[in-house]
Amino acid sequence: MGGKKVLIALAAGLGVGLFLWFDLGRFLTLEALKANRQGLVAYHAAHRAAMAAAFMAVYIIQAALSLPGAAVLSLAAGAIFGPLLGTVYANIAATIGAALAFLVTRHLLRDAVQNRFGPRLESLNRELEARGFNYLLFLRLVPLFPFFLINLAAGLTRLPLRTFVLGTMIGIIPGGFVYVNAGASLAGISSLSGIASPRVLGSLALLGLFALLPVLYNRRKGGKTLPNPHNRS
């Protein structure tokens, strides 16, 4: 492994270690967000650009290192920036973080990820390799697999980076908007589990099925056997 790769791996390990050592996860809870909302909103009113940059930096690091707290950060985006800008900032940051995790897996941690998650990623890898954009879009729209696991799985395939970025950016918009929009009415939220109602999950599943239609069509078409010209009555 080259010197640059070692430094990147050490930096990632240090980031995760510091997060755990200082228990920074305590700040990424619904209770902490509610307690600090007024201060965050006030700071944003006085320093809009700095607040947006700081928020996106935190979200990028969270997604890149596969740390917990994505749902709370999406709620925070809505509480601080409002539904529209919050969705834009959260979407861009989550996509960049996912792309970094994808690249680190592909170029640095392939063997480690394969050894740790190999059995869980086998079918995911196979479908991503064969179906590409449409299957990735389906995975992003329908919450069947954790966000970080899709990043790792895609990094083990030959899926192009541009396809991964595009599929991620488009696929996380609906689900992301649900949380960001909920964050704009933060006072009415009592638990994270209550945000994604069965109706919301059903709507996301329906969108995922639409994304998967080309895959299902191609699979069915590929499964058909061609007629034998010599077998005629």
Secondary structure, 3 states (H helix, E strand, C coil): CCHHHHHHHHHHHHHHHHHHHCCHHHHCCHHHHHHHHHHHHHHHHHCHHHHHHHHHHHHHHHHHCCCCCHHHHHHHHHHHHCHHHHHHHHHHHHHHHHHHHHHHHHHCCHHHHHHHHHHHHHHHHHHHHHHCHHHHHHHHHCCCCCHHHHHHHHHCCCCCHHHHHHHHHHHCHHHHHHHHHHHCCHHHCCCHHHCCCHHHHHHHHHHHHHHHHHHHHHHHHHHCCCCCCCCCC
